[in-house]
Amino acid sequence: MNVTIIGAGNMGRGIGSRLLEGGHTVTLVDREPDVAAELAEQLAPAAKNGAEVKTRTFGEPVEGQIVILAVPFGATDEVIEQYGSKLAGKIVVDISNPLNATYDGLAVPPNTSAAEEIAKEVPNGTKVVKAFNTTFAQTLEAGEVDGTPLDVLIAGDDPEAKRKVAELVEDGGMRAIDTGPLRRARQLEGIGLLHITLQQTLDTNWKSTVKFLS
């Protein structure tokens, strides 16, 4: 698959490395073209099985069916406004944790989630999926913690959209877990908040992961 990642920061790096490792072509987009170009050059050696890493200018039509919003929740409005109808029919993956100004709570009401708010803004026919918000950038680059593959929790209302996102996850050496409809993003964002706040408590320096064992 050809996946567009909007945002060439740490999460863009981590997710991009997993996708390229899994043999999927990645198109990087950032408001700062030089940042995207530099990241593309750094990620190129990770590409397997004919995958490529490319860049495009912010606002240009997106390549591929899947668009990952690797930006903070506060920046998603601007991205959606900029792309508008170019997102119609795409699978849009929200990875954000909508933290408040003091980073001790969520900025969205308890009866909604960042992903659900994004779903209200995108064009009709766009399928929104929540994923990657419980994984940290450093762990995504490796795809594992202490030799154990990451769990990537996924929520969405469209089964086929979730299946395709799960395929990206599994091809990148991680385990995809379907948590149910998009409203489950409320709980996923709560888990994301808890995982963030525990970094100081556990002194894990953003190198921990949320793992389900049985």
HUKAWO-V286114 format. One record per pair of residues at least 6 apart in sequence whose ideal C-beta (glycine too) atoms are under 7 Angstrom apart, sorted by the first residue. I is the first residue (numbers start at 1). J is the second residue. Records with the same first field share a line. If there is no record, write none. Layout:
BEGIN
I->J, J
END
This chain:
BEGIN
1->24, 64, 65, 66, 168
2->25, 27, 63, 64
3->19, 24, 26, 64, 66, 68, 168
4->27, 29, 62, 63, 64, 67
5->12, 15, 16, 26, 28, 29, 68, 70
6->29, 67, 68, 69, 70, 71, 79
7->30, 69, 70, 71
8->28, 30, 35, 36, 39
9->70
10->137
11->70, 95, 137
12->28, 39, 70
13->39, 43, 137, 141
14->137, 140, 141
15->68, 70, 132, 140
16->26, 28, 43, 53
17->43, 46, 140, 141
18->140, 143, 172, 174
19->26, 168, 172
20->26, 43, 46, 47, 48, 51, 53
21->46, 48, 172, 173
22->168, 171, 172
23->48, 49, 50, 51, 171
24->51, 168, 171
25->51, 52
26->53
27->54, 55, 56, 63, 64
28->36, 39, 40, 53, 55
29->36, 56, 58
30->36, 58
31->58
33->55, 57
36->55
37->55
40->53, 54, 55
43->53
44->53
47->53
56->63
58->82
59->82, 83
61->86
62->83, 86, 90
65->90, 91
66->90, 91, 93, 164
67->87, 90, 92, 93
68->93, 95
69->76, 79, 92, 93, 94, 95
70->95
71->79
72->96
73->96, 98, 114
76->96, 118
80->87, 118, 121, 122
84->123
85->123
87->122, 123, 126
88->123, 125, 126
89->125, 126
90->126
91->127, 129, 161, 164, 165
92->118, 122, 126, 128
93->129, 131, 165
94->114, 115, 118, 128, 130
95->131, 132, 133
96->114, 133
97->133, 189, 192, 193, 196
98->106, 107, 108, 114, 189
99->106, 107, 193
100->106, 107
104->197
106->189, 193
108->114, 117
113->185, 186, 189
114->185, 189
115->128, 130, 155, 182, 185
116->182, 183, 185
118->128
119->128, 182
122->128
127->156, 158, 161
128->156, 182
129->154, 156, 161, 162, 165
130->154, 155, 156, 182, 185, 188
131->152, 154, 165
132->152
133->188, 189, 192
134->153, 188, 191, 192, 195, 210
135->150, 152, 209
136->206
138->206, 207
139->145, 150, 207, 209
143->149, 150, 172, 173, 174
144->150
145->207, 208, 209
148->211
149->173, 174, 175
150->174, 209
151->175, 177, 210, 211, 212
152->169, 174, 175, 176, 177
153->177, 179, 188
154->162, 165, 166, 176, 177, 178, 179
155->179, 180, 181, 182, 184, 185, 188
156->162, 182
157->181, 182
162->178
166->176, 178
169->176
170->176
177->212
179->188
191->210
195->210
199->205, 206
202->208
END
